[in-house]
């Protein structure tokens, strides 16, 4: 499970940095979180295939988090997509997208499902065999959601040649994945560890979108393996951060520490900062495992 | 007067080529024609200052011609623009922009004027001392406009040190620009050509946006110095071009020839073509002075 950064800047593109977008890869599926202007071009640049995208999540309706969405949706149609696409976003986006398609006389050539985000509380949005996504509210100038992406275990991993060697019928494979042994008709007890290895473990990635410093969603993101937390500003600009419902690098690190996370990804940098080294230094003073995200880079969760 | 290409591709960004946008520079003013996704980033890349943009023209409401507009409008506000901005676009765009601003709880911090384009015939949209812009209808799948940008002469150009040498009062300068001589009180007749040089000549740039091959707007663009004409396809794909209300390189050249233009800029290439040499070859067989536009390149009109 990894997160590829497509845009790490705040509202204004600057210094070659783009507005927010991230691709979370889980077992080959790509979950797109936010979709700032230029996302489809960034996906091309970094080799992310839209065919693997089935779910898009939009945190809130400030343009730097969704102005790339109409272009991406449209391009998928022009490129002949047939697989369904699920969009999870604040309800007010639906009439805007409808109008954009309508004035262009465009009918998407694939099934497109708009799922409005709740205005209160957490909600499990997707619960697939491979992963789940839950939204939670942050504290921003307008309604804004974070997303908790949880990779599920797929049980133990089969060693195909060993399974064949011990002549285990394919019908029994799912049971092997659960860790059970297999007793053959000739009485041999095939131990599970002879024919399987440990499978991928569950993982938690918490995307804490634009927000004031707040502990309100701490219970939801507790013990996440990786937390992304916005830090538009450095601590010296904490007043400006608060006035604009944003956070500082120090505050992001405090959240990661309180949440008992394993690592912290920083992003959503203000265009007033050309150099970003201070963001890492500031956060590392509080929490040890910090990455100042770089566009085109993938981070293991 | 020059045209800087910010995007030269058709609907899908491909091979590093972006969707349509052009900046026409006239006496330091920048006129933006179409505004595909990524235009604000392309402007940064090629050093075009939004402070010099006062007029934006959108040909039609297919996304590849305007999905960069909300981001640009928004960024100008975040960057503290105070000068008015005039947008000329199909009327249906206004409620979409209003909704985009409203859901973000954004009020632009500069005067923003939306001017709906007419649904029939030509219309003079801007008539400034320096330039005028007239729209004309093309033939596309949805309502679509081309734009004729005409640079006006500013009369003859003063040679300041000569004007001072002959002690001509500043109040007489505008009359000098009109080509008149000046008679001093001591009786000396200061010949106009002693104190002025030839000024910039009138120029015509015709932007022929997405369109079928049609001669319907030929009278409007007649004798243009430079014509931009879309050519999404090569002639071998002429059937596809017609079915999609687009043109071929051959057809673009035929229009340039019939319009008695001095040069032809080609753009809006389909993403099916990686190499573009054949577009030039095809057009040059009909019309001699052809440029296959390149992003970031400026073309003298």
Interface residues (C-beta under 8 A of the other chain):
Chain A: X11 X12 X13 X14 X18 X19 X37 X38 X40 X41 X44 X61 X62 X63 X64 X67 X68 X70 X71 X74 X75 X78 X79 X90 X92 X93 X95 X96 X99 X100 X103 X104 X105 X141 X142
Chain B: X11 X12 X13 X14 X18 X19 X37 X38 X40 X41 X44 X61 X62 X63 X64 X67 X68 X70 X71 X74 X75 X78 X79 X90 X92 X93 X95 X96 X99 X100 X103 X104 X105 X141 X142
